[in-house]
Amino acid sequence: MKSINKLANWIPYLYFISISIYWFTDLNRSEGISAYPVLLLTIPFLWQMIRPNRKLNFYLGISFICLSSYLILGYLSDLWNIPPMVLAKGIIIYSGLFVLMNFIMSAWIIRNSYKHNF
């Protein structure tokens, strides 16, 4: 059970790494070489998995909580003005899940920074 709990602490980092890689591949198809700076987003998360640092963990968590809160505000303001045709396509459901998962994973990172085990 301890090994499962230890691996569960890596879930938020793997989530943000996978989102960054997906964003990179999506931009690389249309933008080309200018999409490579997006891969720089994965460096702090990879570093946190290799050599855990409590301060970096806390700063990542706080930064992404702020960004996720901003995304939630944007999502809610967009939700109130969206025409019914877009709701039928399911775009709003996927974007809502994305915003919610970002917030949950950011909170998880902060929770991991308060716990001393990695």
N, C-alpha and C positions, 0 to 999 in steps of 0.2 A: 504494500500500500504506500510505503514511503517513496518508492520509485515513481508511482503514478502521480503523487503530489509534487514531486520534484519536476517531472515532465510537464505537469499542468501549469507550472510557473512560466514556462516558455511559450505558452499559447498566445499571449498578446504580442510578443515579439514576432513570432511566426506569422501572425495575422497581418501586422503592419508591413513586414517584409513582403508577404505575398501581394498585398494591395499595391505596394510600390513597384513590384515587378510587373504586375498586370497593367498598371498605369504606364510604365515604361514601354511595354510591348504595344500597347494601344497607340501611344504617341509616336513610337518608332515607325509604325506603318505609314503614318501621314506626314510626320515632321522630319524623319530621318535622323541625322546625327545630332540635331539640337535637342533630342529627347534624353541624351545621356546624363545631363545633370539630375534627372529624376532618380537615377540610381544612387546618388549621394544620400538620399533619404534613408537608404537601408544601412548605411555605415553605423550609426549609433545603435541600432537594434542588433546588428551582428556583433558589435563590440560588447553589448550588454550580455549576449549569450555566451561569448567566449570568456570575457573577464568581467564578471558582474561588479558594478560599482553602485553603491547606494545613492550617492548624490546624482549621478547621471540618470539613474532610474527615476528618482523623484522629479528631476527637471523634465525628462521625457513625459512622464505622467501628467505633470501640471501643464506643459505646453500643449499636449494633445487633448486634455480636458478643455482648455480654452478654445482650441480649434473646433472641437466637437460641439461645444456650446454654441459657437458661432454658426456651425452647420445646422444645428437644431433650430436656431432662430431663423435662418434662411429657409429651411425646409418648411417650417410652420407658416412663414409669411408667403411662401410660394403655394402652399397647400390651400390657403384661403382664397387665392385668385386663379386657380387652375380650372380651365374649361373641362367639362365632363368627358370629352373625347380622350384626353390624356389619361384620365383616371381609368378608362376602360382598357387601355393598352398595358397597364400594369407597371408603368414606369414609376409611378408614385410609390408603389409598394416596394420595389427594389431600392429606390433611393432612401426610403424610410428605414428599411432594414440596414442599409449601409451606414446611415447616420447613427442609428441606435447601436450597432456593433462597434463603431468607432468610440462612442461614449463609454460603452461597457468595457472595452479593452483598455482604454485610457485609465478608467477607474481601477481596473485590475492591476495595471502597472503601478499605480500609486499604492495600492494595497500590498503589492509585493515589496515596495520600498520600505514599508513599515515593518514587514516581516523580515527577519534577519537571515532566513534560509533561502538559498538559491539552488 
